[in-house]
Amino acid sequence: MAITREDIARAIEPLRPDIAEVLADRETSEIERIECKALSRYRLYMVTVFAPHAPIVHYVAYAEDGPPFVLSEDPAAFTAMAAADGGVEIGSASEAAAYAEVFLTVTRPLSELSYLVKTLKDVSFRPELEPEEVAARKGFERKYRPVIKPPAGCKAADGFEVTAYRVVEQRLERVTLRVSRSGEIQSSEEVLEKDLPLVIGGE
């Protein structure tokens, strides 16, 4: 039987009644599944609420026979969800990279503009720049065109290590994630550039 938004709303209601309420209204919200092949029981969803000024996004995890999780801005909830899934098996560096990409997407900061970048073209500069900002952009492009790539993994002692790049407001970060074969993730961030002339939240 197909999972419905009503199923998810009923499950999430004790944990987050506000999300359950918006799921009940099809005119003011939408729900989209996020594929994560490493999970055996849980399914991940992005819930978008059409607010007056800007959409509000929530990320949730649902299993018919398990507790629900709200993953937004909560890496620990993602790890708990993976443990509750019980069937996560990361068998290769490419699988670790795909899994880490989902992790970064569903646990990303929502109070700031944050997004993964896989190529230089993904970095969103403001459309109208002052001359010194144009120079800064050109210097950034020369430096990072060969650097910014999609999330990529390699074998590590107890699993895999994945490197990814993301923009948070006006800074570029390199994120390093240690991914265990059972789906546990530890991440650390390094700020590579800051005060870039980028599109920021609210623009």
Steps between C-alpha positions, in 0.01 A plus 500: 500500500631843406603738776285814510561840647223420747702200622801723556289770667356251749844367585665840538216665695620403852850621416424810291131591489583807292636283217205263528264795467658634180511151349124484540456801270582409140444857378770657716762226503662236287701190582780347293693182561879517523667184375749333733589153372698406810188495718301177523192605702488878522395742231603865501276788401527874445190685617465849352259752649398787274547789745420861392860623481702186429441125508566317828666161465501200734678168450345191660563126510216247508475123538177308539640300790734753661504838673498813281789745494528869417840533335510874427815657649549189716789271402449296819144419391634369169742270683219380727280436198775296332536293816124446519498396135724209594583405144745765382801354325748734334714280280696735277641851478235600246222375730655698787508814285134464402401435861700801623337720238156408633621565856627847408176581319253399770698630800613826340454836675159648424540833680773590247516451125694176465548274198737238365718600208624237256651729237607864490174583320303406812646795696239779478664841472287814514397618152626858532850533640726796567834500314693372801240224543538402136873465559434291811267275304754445223769417754267256674412332171866454403580350839202272549405384149727193536419456870121487531371155408205276592522316833770233468599220734805289572567207730596575860606274785149439634290589197523789259590866486297735281589852393231744391467874442218729600411867517358643821390862448817672373761237580628186331557197722669167448324228699676180596277210604603174659243240397489161670382191317187498720409859418640704788635838393739745660561825317727801526507824301783722380427853377691549175374847408276755671337835421444399139257713295239223490124492503397467864180414684218745431641633171 
